């Protein structure tokens, strides 16, 4: 079972608005680029001028030839590039040479840990693709999808792919980050390491199950209906003081409509109660209050508290093809080190990313005043976030490590690392290397009845 996922419901307040269209669909000529000079989800197929970003090959769908892997049962991921070695390593000493391809948060990490922080850079690999059903859905969405309700929802789109493969503004890009092709069903028992500045660790553990009807492969290409994108249940096992706490939640599709529903279970009273608010900068269980709900997958949930600006594209060194990190033989003692995770397990590639700036709206509250999100153009997943405090000072740097999951022919969020640049502590999130199973993806064994208050009470008892 898995963490409080990207689809975890956020704030309880919902503005009931008329369906005002605030963005237009692209022209047939623009949409015709998909599958030609653009991939089916809008990435540039060509490499860059310097040859440091390769062209998109898309030669593999699902498990690559020659690899032995049994899908949908939680087998730990197998590396399709076991012989790859770093082509160079970025350090504090040579960082200036690569400064144009680093975020402010990455530069701050080199400044804070000049002796130990480094980024091993590998040759770029763009070999995996989405299914034909996903590509067909993306093409439909490009022609019909429209942003509505002041950027809180999408109209006239279909299941299976991002709503705006050719985005025109920050809100459309944010909706792509919210609705990429993900797992339909997922269960995961994962560990959380809260690392203090001296290297001491407080361990957390959560059991999560998630059902995302919006990603049901049987629905791909059909019009999106209803207003529930996903359901989640989270049970905290560690730290001991939080043992037995649990929650179930429902995440809407249009954040301006309906009520965001979430319930919590208290093992002390054995009672389930509905939460008046769930999300935004409320802490995630098992993280000692240091990781906020809307930081899972770097950003999730309602866009209502921020204004989103599409800055454009940059070439940035980002975590990519992170199979080595997620191998079943990785030991936490080797991975979790003072200050930051062990760079020996990391893999960075130069990629094009969409840059989205999120600025806190006047009159709204959040611990972050500004958030810089970096979205991988090949997947639309947020891979880096640099977050700023109320004074506008850089506070935290976070990286989300994705890998292509053969179970679902799409990319899965693996480990994430959230670094506090002030204190020197960090949270290593969604660790499952030492678990008997990795995430069980797209098994199709979950139902909406598994996510009711009654189901939560039954599991808690």
Steps between C-alpha positions, in 0.01 A plus 500: 500500500624846428552847626246778500515516124489779247125460498456551875213746549607844596306791647137465598384835368358479149375791300184421306543684173353499154703314242684797355751401232828684548716322243447388145577169335786495252450511125490180292833608347664518842345174616628332183855549630435234766664178389707687242753758619345471849440182696138414561505689832670808358875456560747599230610182325828644384807518717664833576754681282796391714403133487489487880128420492430203272207473261195312625511138385194360676618156401364324807145454625480304824780260598802538268605193301734268685393605852326260735225678692161389629261796501221590745636300795743744663822369353783747553582688182774366270755739349498499116833690500716301746827579319454879488765703680510874577647702214599775745422618852398848610658615826526825694839550337377484138140611554553837328567315176147358506316786673268567205360149538443504877211633706554740789426216741765277345755781519407551866564130570853532361558809712374333818679168451810584292694194611236228461223606263549407137290416195607202287384575146420216259436493129140586421258217432155569349404146405160442663165603361133510587247262346304577184189546716672773703623670182155496345355651819763775500417590140130528585575716801717735298208566268222533757634550855433837660591649835188607693388648832788741544755227442345261750379241250509365144211457258454292184782253550541122512653247735854374455732795436591853594230753409738753338792337313572840343447738797458873461524614864604398849157373602488261204849373581395452863198296388735278299706445816177419683358261239780308325463131428561327835418178681136389508539294816796510734599354834825560678656463843766768510749644746578862580833623639490834680869590520611767747799730431741274689391192306268343758192335351139482616327229303149515369300236317171510315270249338312653207251385243381717216234467233496751215193446280624775272790269404295186438639366168154377404382862486782648291358713222154535656368839621592581860189478720417549867719690741719246682843448353636273774463343843772444758546327834807559716584318825798613709714228661799709610599701696349313793323807637296517177440126466150416382407846374330479165306693240290444191442766241343583168656741255277692258562549131372857489627676810224761484217249526377269772651445842841363569445204728745363755462305824752415770516206739623548859618169652465644851126559471443254212294767335487624144424867443470710190772760464397860436815552292758262361796600289710801410764557770365249750764240598512148360486223760829335585713801400526666844308796361778593254331402173176658386216320323522711185874428470443134416619464141624859551157652435152353519141603546307821467663794321282752683768655725759575232531683170688292244727657241653305212860623482590279204748219440849450632764230467559374855680206659215301654455156658415259216497123442562450871508120500823467696350698787191280523665159478393243756858451623549864610540532877370803683821522703692551176249741347405731788795717600536824700400806299378320190449164337806310379580631149634158399140384450383805305471543126461838331446570132477826310134542402269770378255603769204732515553761772190608693508771767230479770444822698280514808185702432430806716282408795591131496714311751777250438846436643642567153477839334641376171560158346706431190392176333700322231293261287669239281380564143494126423261412782350821649605383846651753741857390564646799688345760729670802655283653773525847655395624843279797593797737460561376147820318603584156362412251771469148362617300202323178405560231239258228393655190343288339229548180305304338221286228656456200275184409691304792354698626198544837670720679751480434875607731782764327707715650776484873568742714699396824668795711618469782754773741396479688830518221756697246301246225567301316235223249440560191287152398393340191349790263562417139413836344411512288818134398479417149384300652218523816298185689400227272367374688196193456279400169653139616477405358840357813669143632512338821621358304795858466630512876567196576711499616864370154589792336321743725689341408834517133413867514407582711806336255732 
